Amino acid sequence: MYPYIDFGIFQIPTYGCMVALGIVAFTLSTIYLFEKKGSFVKEQTDKLLLISLIGFLILGASAFVMNSVFHTIEDRKITIGGFTWLGGVLISFPISILIFEKYGKFTNLKGIQVFEYLMPGLIIAHCFGRIGCFLAGCCFGGPTDSFLGVSYPIYSEPFFCYPNDALTRSLPLWPTPLFEAGFELILYIVLMLTRRSTKEYGLEIYCFSYGVFRFFLEYLRADDRGSTFTIFSPSQIMSIILIIYGVVLIVFRNINRTKIYFK
């Protein structure tokens, strides 16, 4: 955990730095795919990135609202604050696809086809974000005896939840943000290396792989994520919905192919 970069007279939050690096990685990755793989010209790329910015804003707002909803359910009173990535994904993805469908006609591609070019960039951006979570000391896991366990410093949120007997550090906890960052880095590399064969299925691959991974990762998480009044955590419920998204996308694509075949 390393929440701030100290420059003496001022400090910079490492989480913010990682988010900024994630945005840069998203932009560079997306420009590469748009112009090198999609053969879009710079003017088209600029327009698509502008539309993507709208999608990012929707994602952030949705993540904020959904996290507030789950904590309101848990506290049984209106609780505002925090973000949940999956909440942002579930709301912003379909809306962004519709926006690309309406305003991305200059690409001669369907909205969902344009959105496919964004998937690797979104994945690597979230990877950097999860590294930021680890540095900030949030999204931590439960106690473990594994050699992978990480002890967080005194006065951090993990320390207050799981202090050691000496009250000097937290108990060793699962570094769940790093697990997630590692998974997303691998997924990003796989999608980029197999782009020729997976470019039409990037969204489905993400929905299935991340949905399943996140569902089981939740059993290691120990931070406060709100409540759903069920045996599942909010993120597990949203992971199931994300997997259903993948199924719906496959059905949708097959229906479209069938229509084209019988024309």
C-alpha positions in Angstrom: 0.0 0.0 0.0 1.4 3.4 -1.0 -1.5 5.9 -1.2 0.6 9.0 -2.0 3.6 10.1 -3.9 5.3 12.7 -1.6 7.0 15.7 -3.2 7.5 17.4 0.1 5.3 20.5 -0.3 2.5 18.4 -1.8 1.3 14.9 -2.4 -0.2 13.2 -5.4 -2.7 10.3 -4.8 -1.3 7.1 -6.4 -4.9 6.0 -7.2 -5.4 9.1 -9.3 -2.0 8.5 -11.0 -3.0 4.9 -11.9 -6.4 6.1 -13.2 -4.6 8.7 -15.4 -2.2 6.0 -16.7 -5.2 3.8 -17.4 -6.8 6.5 -19.5 -3.6 7.0 -21.4 -3.3 3.2 -22.0 -6.9 3.1 -23.1 -6.3 6.0 -25.5 -3.1 4.6 -27.1 -4.5 1.1 -27.4 -7.8 2.3 -28.9 -6.0 4.6 -31.4 -3.8 1.7 -32.5 -6.8 -0.5 -33.0 -8.8 2.1 -34.8 -6.1 3.3 -37.2 -3.9 0.1 -37.6 -6.5 -2.6 -37.4 -9.7 -0.7 -38.3 -8.1 1.5 -41.0 -9.9 4.6 -39.7 -8.4 8.0 -40.5 -7.4 10.4 -37.8 -10.5 12.5 -38.1 -12.7 9.4 -37.6 -10.6 8.3 -34.6 -10.9 11.7 -33.0 -14.7 11.6 -33.3 -14.8 8.0 -31.9 -12.6 9.0 -28.9 -14.9 11.9 -28.2 -17.9 9.6 -28.2 -15.9 7.2 -26.0 -15.4 10.0 -23.5 -19.2 10.3 -23.2 -19.3 6.5 -22.5 -16.6 7.0 -19.8 -18.7 9.7 -18.1 -21.7 7.4 -18.2 -19.7 4.5 -16.7 -18.4 6.7 -13.9 -21.9 8.0 -13.1 -23.4 4.6 -13.2 -20.6 3.1 -11.0 -21.3 5.9 -8.4 -25.1 5.4 -8.5 -25.0 1.6 -8.3 -22.5 1.6 -5.4 -24.8 4.1 -3.5 -27.8 1.8 -4.1 -26.1 -1.3 -2.6 -24.9 0.6 0.4 -28.3 2.2 0.9 -29.8 -1.3 1.0 -27.1 -2.4 3.5 -27.5 0.6 5.8 -31.2 0.9 5.3 -30.8 4.6 4.9 -29.7 6.8 1.9 -25.9 6.4 1.6 -24.1 8.2 -1.1 -20.6 7.6 -2.4 -18.1 5.1 -3.8 -17.8 3.3 -7.1 -18.5 -0.2 -8.3 -16.9 -1.1 -11.7 -19.5 -3.7 -12.5 -22.3 -1.3 -11.9 -20.8 1.1 -14.4 -20.2 -1.7 -16.9 -23.7 -3.1 -16.8 -25.3 0.3 -17.5 -22.8 2.1 -19.6 -22.0 -0.8 -22.1 -25.4 -1.0 -23.7 -25.9 2.7 -23.6 -22.5 3.3 -25.3 -23.3 0.8 -28.0 -26.5 2.6 -28.8 -24.6 5.9 -28.9 -22.1 4.5 -31.3 -24.9 3.1 -33.4 -26.5 6.5 -33.7 -23.4 8.8 -33.9 -20.8 6.4 -35.4 -22.5 5.9 -38.7 -19.5 7.5 -40.5 -17.6 4.3 -39.8 -20.0 2.2 -41.8 -20.1 -0.2 -38.9 -22.7 -1.3 -36.4 -22.5 0.3 -32.9 -21.5 -3.0 -31.4 -18.7 -3.5 -34.0 -17.3 -0.1 -33.2 -17.5 -0.9 -29.4 -15.4 -4.0 -30.0 -12.4 -1.8 -30.8 -12.7 -0.3 -27.3 -12.7 -3.6 -25.3 -8.9 -4.2 -25.0 -8.4 -0.5 -24.0 -11.1 -0.7 -21.4 -9.6 -3.9 -20.0 -6.1 -2.5 -19.7 -7.4 0.8 -18.2 -9.2 -1.2 -15.5 -6.0 -3.1 -14.9 -4.2 0.1 -14.0 -7.2 1.1 -11.9 -7.0 -2.0 -9.8 -3.3 -1.4 -9.2 -4.4 2.0 -7.9 -6.9 0.2 -5.6 -4.1 -1.8 -4.1 -1.9 1.2 -3.6 -4.8 3.1 -2.0 -5.7 0.2 0.3 -9.2 -0.4 -0.9 -11.0 -3.5 -2.4 -8.8 -5.7 -0.1 -9.3 -9.4 0.6 -9.8 -11.4 3.8 -7.2 -12.9 6.1 -5.0 -15.6 4.8 -2.0 -17.7 5.9 -0.7 -17.9 2.3 2.7 -16.5 1.4 0.7 -14.3 -1.0 -0.8 -12.4 2.0 -0.1 -8.7 2.3 -0.1 -6.8 5.6 -1.4 -3.2 5.3 0.1 -0.4 7.4 -1.4 1.1 10.6 -4.4 3.5 10.2 -5.3 2.1 6.8 -8.8 0.8 6.2 -7.6 -2.9 6.1 -5.8 -2.3 9.4 -9.0 -1.0 11.1 -10.9 -4.1 9.8 -8.2 -6.7 10.5 -5.5 -5.4 12.9 -2.8 -7.8 14.1 -2.4 -8.6 17.8 0.4 -6.0 18.2 -1.9 -3.3 16.6 1.0 -2.3 14.3 -0.2 -3.6 10.9 -3.2 -5.5 9.5 -3.3 -9.3 9.4 -2.0 -10.8 6.1 -4.8 -10.3 3.6 -5.4 -11.6 0.1 -4.2 -8.9 -2.4 -7.4 -9.2 -4.4 -6.8 -6.0 -6.5 -3.5 -7.4 -7.7 -5.2 -10.7 -8.6 -7.7 -8.8 -10.7 -5.1 -6.6 -12.3 -3.1 -9.7 -13.3 -6.2 -11.4 -14.7 -7.0 -8.3 -16.8 -3.4 -7.9 -18.0 -3.5 -11.5 -19.3 -6.9 -11.0 -20.9 -5.7 -7.9 -22.6 -2.6 -9.6 -24.0 -4.7 -12.6 -25.2 -7.2 -10.4 -27.0 -4.5 -8.3 -28.6 -2.5 -11.4 -29.8 -5.6 -13.2 -31.0 -7.2 -10.1 -32.5 -7.5 -11.6 -36.0 -9.8 -14.4 -34.8 -11.5 -12.8 -31.7 -12.2 -9.3 -32.9 -15.9 -10.0 -33.4 -16.2 -11.7 -30.0 -14.2 -9.5 -27.7 -17.3 -8.3 -25.8 -18.6 -11.8 -25.3 -15.2 -13.0 -24.1 -15.0 -10.2 -21.6 -18.5 -10.8 -20.3 -17.9 -14.5 -19.8 -14.3 -14.5 -18.5 -14.5 -11.4 -16.3 -18.0 -12.4 -15.0 -16.8 -15.8 -13.9 -13.5 -14.6 -12.5 -15.1 -11.7 -10.6 -17.9 -14.0 -9.2 -15.3 -16.3 -7.6 -12.9 -13.5 -6.6 -15.7 -12.2 -4.4 -15.2 -15.1 -2.0 -11.8 -13.6 -1.2 -12.9 -10.0 -0.9 -13.5 -8.6 2.6 -14.1 -4.9 2.1 -17.6 -3.4 2.5 -19.4 -3.7 -0.8 -23.0 -3.2 0.2 -25.8 -5.7 0.4 -28.4 -7.4 -1.8 -30.5 -9.2 0.8 -29.3 -12.5 -0.8 -26.5 -15.0 -0.2 -24.6 -13.3 -3.0 -22.6 -10.0 -2.8 -23.6 -7.1 -5.1 -20.7 -7.9 -7.4 -21.7 -11.6 -7.6 -25.2 -10.6 -8.7 -23.8 -8.2 -11.2 -21.3 -10.8 -12.4 -24.2 -13.2 -13.2 -25.9 -10.4 -15.1 -22.7 -9.8 -17.0 -22.5 -13.4 -18.0 -26.2 -13.2 -19.2 -25.1 -10.2 -21.3 -22.6 -12.5 -23.0 -25.3 -15.1 -23.7 -27.7 -12.4 -25.1 -24.9 -11.1 -27.4 -24.2 -14.5 -28.8 -27.9 -15.1 -29.5 -28.2 -11.6 -31.0 -25.2 -12.2 -33.3 -26.5 -15.6 -34.5 -29.9 -14.2 -35.2 -28.3 -11.4 -37.4 -26.2 -14.0 -39.2 -29.2 -16.1 -39.9 -31.1 -13.1 -41.3 -28.1 -12.3 -43.6 -27.9 -15.9 -44.8 -31.6 -16.1 -45.8 -31.6 -12.8 -47.6 
